[in-house]
Amino acid sequence: MDKGGWHRQQMSCFRKMEKLIVAMQDPDMGIKMRNQRLLITVIPHAMTGRDVIDWLIQKYRMCEEEALHLGGMLVRYGYIYPLKEPRSLVLRADETPYRFQTPYFWTSTRWPASEIDYAIYLAKKNIRKQGELMEYEKERYSLLHKRINHTWDFVVMQAREQLRASKQRRKADRIVLECQEQAYWLINRPQPGAHNILDVGLERPNNFSSRVTLNSDYYKSEIEACRRALGRNRVKSSICLEGFVKFSEQYQNHDPIMQGCLPSNPWISDDSAHWTMNAEMVPTPTRLRVERWSFSFRELLNDVMGRREFMTYLEKEFSAENLCFWQACENIRHGESSRIVEKVEEVYKAFLAPGAARWVNIDSKTMAHTLEGLKHPHRFVMDAAQMHIYFLMKKDSYPRYLKSDLYKNMLARAIVPQETKKSVFPFMRRQRHSSPSPAQAFTQVLEEDGRAQAGTNAAGSHV
Amino acid sequence: MGEMEQLRKEADSLKDQITAARKAVQDTTLQEAVAGITVVGRVQMKTRKTLRGHLAKIYAMHWGTDSKLCVSASQDGKLIVWDSITTNKVNAIPLKSSWVMTCAYAPSGNFVACGGLDNMCSIYNLKGKDGNVKVMRELAAHTGYLSCCRFLNDSEIITSSGDCTCVLWDIETGTEKTIFTGHQGDCMSLAVSPDFKFFISGACDYTAKLWDIREGQCRQTFGGHESDINSIGFFPNGNAIITGSDDATCKLYDLRADQELITYQDSGIMCGVTSLAPSLSGRLILAGYDDFNVNIWDSLKAERVGVLAGHDNRVSCIGVSSDGMACCTGSWDSFLKIWN
C-alpha cells in the first residue's frame, strides 16, 4: 500500500470522525459550549471532557467506557484538543477543558503536512521566545535547516510576517490560533514516544509493474468465470441462515469461550486437568468429546480416538478396509511429494487391484477413471475413489455406528468431569442471558494486573 | 465498438445476471431468520497471560494445532514460538529480513513460515536434528510482498501476495505448483477450508474469492466491501466466510447462497478491521481494529456483545486456538495477550 493507499484508508476513517465532529458542534443538538478561563484570558466555545462523554453516551446510547474510548480517539486524531495540557492527548471524564480544532487545521485538510510549514512553525516559536523549543524540536529544527537550507530565507521571512500579523489580533484570538496550530503539529509531528496516528506500519511498495492489465484476455477470462458462476446452484438464504443457527446451537456447549469448560479453565485455575482428560489418546474420553462424534462424520474422522473406535466397529462388520483405504488416500494427499508415486502403487496393490487383500468396492466408472489416472500418478489421483468410499461410509456405516452398542456404551462410560470448585468463576459457567439493550451489552475488561478504566460499571468482574 | 469494449459489456451484463440470481434466493431477512434466538449476553474475557519479548510492532500470530504453542512475527526481525501457558519462549528465530508481515504454524508442529517485504516465504524447521532452528526453504517467485501464508501440510503451503496472486507451493522442491490469478488488487489475507480442498483470499480490490486448490480456479467472488479487505476466515462449519475491511465492517458471505448475508457494523466504530477469528461454535466473532480494541460480535444477531481493551496500540492480529479455549491478540504495542 503506497502513500496513496494509506491516504485512501485514513481518509475514510477521517471522514467518519469528521461527520461526528460536525454533529457535536450543531447549534441545536450539539454540545453546549461555554467560555473557559485560561489564566487571565477568556477562551470562548470550550467544553469539558465530561460534556463530550455525556453527549456521546446520549447520542449513541453507549456506556461510559465506550464513550471514553471514542472521545479519546477524537482527541488522538486532533479533532478535539486540550486547552490546559496541550501535550496530554487524552480525554478526561471531568472538568478538563477542551476545544474543537478548526477545520483549517484538520489533518485531512492539510494532508500531507509540509516540511516548510513545520519549519515556519518552529521558526516562529524560536523567534517569539528563545529557548521555547523543546529538545526534540531543536533537533528537528536544525535537521530541517540542513535539508531545506535553500529556502531558509523564505522560512524566516514567513515566520516574521506571520508573527507580525498575529500581534495585530486580539489577545484571545491570538491565543486560540496558537493553541490550534500547536495542536495540529502535536498530531502531525508527534514528539518522540507519543502515539503517531500517521504511522502506517510497513510501507508496502507500489508494484505497478505487476498490476493486472485490463485487456481483452482479462475480460475473456472474466466472462468465462462469470458464465461458470451464473450456472451454479444457489441455496435460499433462509435455509443457509437456519444452518448457522443450528450449527452454533449444536456446538454451544463445546465452545469454551461461551460456556466455560470442565473441570476448570486451565488458563484461570492453572490446573491442566482439562487438557489431560482430552489428550489424543486416553483410556476413557469425556462425554462432550464422544457426543461430538455424532455431530458429523467429519468430526468422527478428525478425532484419533473416534477413528479408532469406528475402525473397531467396521472390523466387526468386515468393512474395515474402507476406512483403511480412506486413511491411505489422506496419506497421499497430505504427504511428501517425493513418495507419492510409491504410495499410490502400494494403495493400488492393497485395495484396488483385482484379488487385492483388502479390496474396496468402488463403482466401475470411478474405477476406470482412477486406473486411467494411475498412468500418471499425482497427489489427487485417488480423490474420486476416496470420495466414493467416504460417502459410502458416511451414508451407511456411520449412521449404524451411532446406533450401535459400541458407541452407546462408549457414551455411557464417558467421563463428565466434576467442576473444580476452588477456582471456577460463577459467571464463566452460567448460561448466557439476553441483555436488555444491545447497545449497552458490553463492558471493558479489567486487566489482571489491575489496570482499571475510569468509571467502569462492570460489577464483579475484577480478579 | 472495439472488441475490448464489447467484451467488457458482456462481462458486465453477466455480472448483472449473477446479481439478479443472488437476489432471487433472498427469501428472508436476517432479522426474520434469527428472530427466534436471543442475543448472547455480555461476554467478559480477561487477559490471562501477556507474552512479552518482542521489541517492536507485532504484525502476525498463528496458533499451533496443540492449542498451547503459538508463533508471532515482529518488526524487530524475530519470529518467536511461545509456550503460551508458561509464557516461555520456545524458539526465538532471527530473520534475514526484519520487514515481516505474516507467519504460520504447520499443522504437524514441525515447521513455521514467515515472509514480508522480501517477497519470499521462508520455511523454518523447528525439529532439526541438532536442535537449531534453520531455514529449510526459501520460496521466491512472488513479485510483491508476502501478506499471508498457511500450511496445508508439511509439503505444501499457500501464500498471498501484494502482486495480486496467491500461490500453492511444493515445499520440498521449492517450486510453484499452482498460481491463482484473478484479484485486481494486493491480496492481503487467506484462509484454508476445514477440509483442505479450498481456500479463500481477501484483497485490496474489495473482493473475497474462493479457490479450488486442486483445479486452480476461482469458484466464487464476493463483493460489497467499500475498502480493502484485510482479514478473512471460514465460519467453523465451512459453509460461510467472514471478512474484515478498512471500511470498518465485517461481513459474512454464505458459500451456498453465493452472497453476503450479514454485515457487522456500528456507527460508533470508525476505523478499519485488521484481523478476525470466530469462536469454536461460530457464534462469536472476535475482530481486531485500528482503534486498539477487539470487538466481540454475536455472529447471528449482528450485535456487539463485548470488548477486549488492553492494548496500547493497533491490534494487528488475532487467533482462537483450535480447542476454542483461548483467544490471542497481537499488537503494535509489541505485546501478545491471551484472553478467555
Chai-1 contact restraints between the chains, C-beta under 6 A:
chainA,res_idxA,chainB,res_idxB,connection_type,confidence,min_distance_angstrom,max_distance_angstrom,comment,restraint_id
A,Q9,B,D246,contact,1.0,0.0,6.0,A-B,restraint_1
A,S12,B,S227,contact,1.0,0.0,6.0,A-B,restraint_2
A,C13,B,M270,contact,1.0,0.0,6.0,A-B,restraint_3
A,C13,B,C271,contact,1.0,0.0,6.0,A-B,restraint_4
A,K16,B,M270,contact,1.0,0.0,6.0,A-B,restraint_5
A,M17,B,M270,contact,1.0,0.0,6.0,A-B,restraint_6
A,Y60,B,G268,contact,1.0,0.0,6.0,A-B,restraint_7
A,L70,B,G268,contact,1.0,0.0,6.0,A-B,restraint_8
A,M73,B,D291,contact,1.0,0.0,6.0,A-B,restraint_9
A,L202,B,W99,contact,1.0,0.0,6.0,A-B,restraint_10
A,R204,B,Y145,contact,1.0,0.0,6.0,A-B,restraint_11
A,R204,B,G162,contact,1.0,0.0,6.0,A-B,restraint_12
A,N207,B,G144,contact,1.0,0.0,6.0,A-B,restraint_13
A,N207,B,G162,contact,1.0,0.0,6.0,A-B,restraint_14
A,S210,B,T143,contact,1.0,0.0,6.0,A-B,restraint_15
A,S210,B,G144,contact,1.0,0.0,6.0,A-B,restraint_16
A,S210,B,D163,contact,1.0,0.0,6.0,A-B,restraint_17
A,V212,B,C164,contact,1.0,0.0,6.0,A-B,restraint_18
A,V212,B,Q184,contact,1.0,0.0,6.0,A-B,restraint_19
A,S216,B,M4,contact,1.0,0.0,6.0,A-B,restraint_20
A,S216,B,L7,contact,1.0,0.0,6.0,A-B,restraint_21
A,Y219,B,L7,contact,1.0,0.0,6.0,A-B,restraint_22
A,Y219,B,R8,contact,1.0,0.0,6.0,A-B,restraint_23
A,Y219,B,A11,contact,1.0,0.0,6.0,A-B,restraint_24
A,E222,B,A11,contact,1.0,0.0,6.0,A-B,restraint_25
A,I223,B,E10,contact,1.0,0.0,6.0,A-B,restraint_26
A,I223,B,A11,contact,1.0,0.0,6.0,A-B,restraint_27
A,C226,B,L14,contact,1.0,0.0,6.0,A-B,restraint_28
A,A229,B,I18,contact,1.0,0.0,6.0,A-B,restraint_29
A,L230,B,Q17,contact,1.0,0.0,6.0,A-B,restraint_30
A,L230,B,I18,contact,1.0,0.0,6.0,A-B,restraint_31
A,R234,B,V25,contact,1.0,0.0,6.0,A-B,restraint_32
A,R234,B,A257,contact,1.0,0.0,6.0,A-B,restraint_33
A,R234,B,D258,contact,1.0,0.0,6.0,A-B,restraint_34
A,V235,B,R256,contact,1.0,0.0,6.0,A-B,restraint_35
A,V235,B,A257,contact,1.0,0.0,6.0,A-B,restraint_36
A,K236,B,V25,contact,1.0,0.0,6.0,A-B,restraint_37
A,K236,B,D27,contact,1.0,0.0,6.0,A-B,restraint_38
A,S237,B,V25,contact,1.0,0.0,6.0,A-B,restraint_39
A,S237,B,Q26,contact,1.0,0.0,6.0,A-B,restraint_40
A,S237,B,T28,contact,1.0,0.0,6.0,A-B,restraint_41
A,S237,B,A257,contact,1.0,0.0,6.0,A-B,restraint_42
A,S237,B,L261,contact,1.0,0.0,6.0,A-B,restraint_43
A,S238,B,D27,contact,1.0,0.0,6.0,A-B,restraint_44
A,S238,B,T28,contact,1.0,0.0,6.0,A-B,restraint_45
A,S238,B,A33,contact,1.0,0.0,6.0,A-B,restraint_46
A,C240,B,D254,contact,1.0,0.0,6.0,A-B,restraint_47
A,C240,B,R256,contact,1.0,0.0,6.0,A-B,restraint_48
A,C240,B,A257,contact,1.0,0.0,6.0,A-B,restraint_49
A,L241,B,A33,contact,1.0,0.0,6.0,A-B,restraint_50
A,F247,B,N237,contact,1.0,0.0,6.0,A-B,restraint_51
A,S248,B,S281,contact,1.0,0.0,6.0,A-B,restraint_52
A,S248,B,G282,contact,1.0,0.0,6.0,A-B,restraint_53
A,S248,B,R283,contact,1.0,0.0,6.0,A-B,restraint_54
A,Y251,B,S281,contact,1.0,0.0,6.0,A-B,restraint_55
A,Q252,B,S281,contact,1.0,0.0,6.0,A-B,restraint_56
A,D255,B,S279,contact,1.0,0.0,6.0,A-B,restraint_57
A,D255,B,L280,contact,1.0,0.0,6.0,A-B,restraint_58
A,D255,B,S281,contact,1.0,0.0,6.0,A-B,restraint_59
A,D255,B,G324,contact,1.0,0.0,6.0,A-B,restraint_60
A,P256,B,G324,contact,1.0,0.0,6.0,A-B,restraint_61
A,P256,B,M325,contact,1.0,0.0,6.0,A-B,restraint_62
A,I257,B,S279,contact,1.0,0.0,6.0,A-B,restraint_63
A,I257,B,N340,contact,1.0,0.0,6.0,A-B,restraint_64
A,W267,B,R48,contact,1.0,0.0,6.0,A-B,restraint_65
A,W267,B,A326,contact,1.0,0.0,6.0,A-B,restraint_66
A,W267,B,N340,contact,1.0,0.0,6.0,A-B,restraint_67
A,H334,B,N153,contact,1.0,0.0,6.0,A-B,restraint_68
A,E336,B,S155,contact,1.0,0.0,6.0,A-B,restraint_69
A,S337,B,S155,contact,1.0,0.0,6.0,A-B,restraint_70
A,S337,B,D170,contact,1.0,0.0,6.0,A-B,restraint_71
A,S337,B,E172,contact,1.0,0.0,6.0,A-B,restraint_72
A,F380,B,R214,contact,1.0,0.0,6.0,A-B,restraint_73
A,R432,B,V40,contact,1.0,0.0,6.0,A-B,restraint_74
A,R432,B,G41,contact,1.0,0.0,6.0,A-B,restraint_75
A,H433,B,G41,contact,1.0,0.0,6.0,A-B,restraint_76
A,S434,B,T38,contact,1.0,0.0,6.0,A-B,restraint_77
A,S434,B,V39,contact,1.0,0.0,6.0,A-B,restraint_78
A,S435,B,G41,contact,1.0,0.0,6.0,A-B,restraint_79
A,P438,B,V39,contact,1.0,0.0,6.0,A-B,restraint_80
A,P438,B,E303,contact,1.0,0.0,6.0,A-B,restraint_81
A,A441,B,R42,contact,1.0,0.0,6.0,A-B,restraint_82
A,A441,B,V305,contact,1.0,0.0,6.0,A-B,restraint_83
A,F442,B,R42,contact,1.0,0.0,6.0,A-B,restraint_84
A,F442,B,R304,contact,1.0,0.0,6.0,A-B,restraint_85
A,F442,B,V305,contact,1.0,0.0,6.0,A-B,restraint_86
A,F442,B,G306,contact,1.0,0.0,6.0,A-B,restraint_87
A,F442,B,V307,contact,1.0,0.0,6.0,A-B,restraint_88
A,Q444,B,V307,contact,1.0,0.0,6.0,A-B,restraint_89
A,Q444,B,A309,contact,1.0,0.0,6.0,A-B,restraint_90
A,V445,B,Q44,contact,1.0,0.0,6.0,A-B,restraint_91
A,V445,B,K46,contact,1.0,0.0,6.0,A-B,restraint_92
A,E447,B,T47,contact,1.0,0.0,6.0,A-B,restraint_93
A,E447,B,G310,contact,1.0,0.0,6.0,A-B,restraint_94
A,E448,B,T47,contact,1.0,0.0,6.0,A-B,restraint_95
A,S461,B,Q44,contact,1.0,0.0,6.0,A-B,restraint_96
